[in-house]
């Protein structure tokens, strides 16, 4: 059984190019990794500076 997945809106800190993105993942950890790939930034250096908002449950695939 797979864990529930959620939609997350993640807003990067000002020093990261790009605006807020919406990604899916079961936890903030997976969501920040997905967002960091979009921004081309190392997730481990920006995770504490990002704003997270859980938007709702993602539909099962």
C-alpha positions as CSV (number, residue, x, y, z in Angstrom):
1,X,0.0,0.0,0.0
2,X,1.4,3.4,-1.0
3,X,1.3,6.4,1.4
4,X,-1.2,9.1,0.7
5,X,0.0,11.8,-1.6
6,X,-0.8,15.5,-1.2
7,X,-0.5,18.6,-3.4
8,X,1.9,21.2,-1.9
9,X,2.4,24.8,-2.9
10,X,6.0,25.7,-2.1
11,X,7.3,29.2,-2.2
12,X,11.1,29.6,-2.5
13,X,13.3,32.1,-0.7
14,X,14.1,35.3,-2.6
15,X,17.5,34.1,-3.6
16,X,16.1,31.3,-5.7
17,X,15.0,32.1,-9.2
18,X,11.4,31.1,-9.9
19,X,8.1,31.6,-8.1
20,X,5.9,29.3,-6.2
21,X,5.3,25.8,-7.6
22,X,2.7,23.2,-7.0
23,X,4.0,19.6,-6.6
24,X,2.7,16.3,-5.2
25,X,4.3,14.1,-2.6
26,X,3.4,12.3,0.6
27,X,5.6,14.5,2.8
28,X,7.3,17.9,2.7
29,X,10.6,16.1,2.1
30,X,9.5,14.6,-1.2
31,X,7.7,17.9,-2.2
32,X,10.8,20.1,-1.6
33,X,12.9,17.7,-3.7
34,X,10.5,17.9,-6.6
35,X,10.3,21.7,-6.3
36,X,14.1,22.1,-6.1
37,X,14.5,20.1,-9.3
38,X,12.1,22.6,-11.0
39,X,14.1,25.5,-9.7
40,X,17.5,23.9,-10.3
41,X,18.5,24.5,-6.7
42,X,19.9,22.2,-4.0
43,X,17.0,21.3,-1.7
44,X,19.1,20.9,1.4
45,X,20.3,24.5,1.3
46,X,16.8,26.0,0.8
47,X,14.4,23.7,2.7
48,X,14.4,25.8,5.9
49,X,13.7,29.0,4.0
50,X,10.8,27.8,1.9
51,X,7.1,28.3,2.7
52,X,4.9,25.1,2.5
53,X,1.2,24.9,2.1
54,X,-0.6,21.6,1.9
55,X,-3.4,22.1,-0.6
56,X,-5.2,18.7,-0.4
57,X,-5.0,15.1,-1.2
58,X,-3.8,14.1,-4.7
59,X,-5.8,11.6,-6.6
60,X,-4.4,8.1,-6.7
61,X,-2.8,7.1,-10.0
